[in-house]
């Protein structure tokens, strides 16, 4: 399975509240963004395609290359 196929599986999700963004991986909360980080995340996610959302969330959480890191 290619990286693009994995990103299209929608393994990441998020929930926006008044001042926070909760990020989930396979329905488990893995990160909470507050203040300026949350505002930046909301700005990026607004109007992004499903693929771009998955890519962005994978990048900021650090869960992008599990098993593929170069040694």
Secondary structure, DSSP 8 states (H G I E B T S, - for coil): --HHHHHTT--EEEEE-SSEEEEEETTEEEEEEEHHHHHHHHHHHTT--HHHHHHHHHHHHT-S-TT----
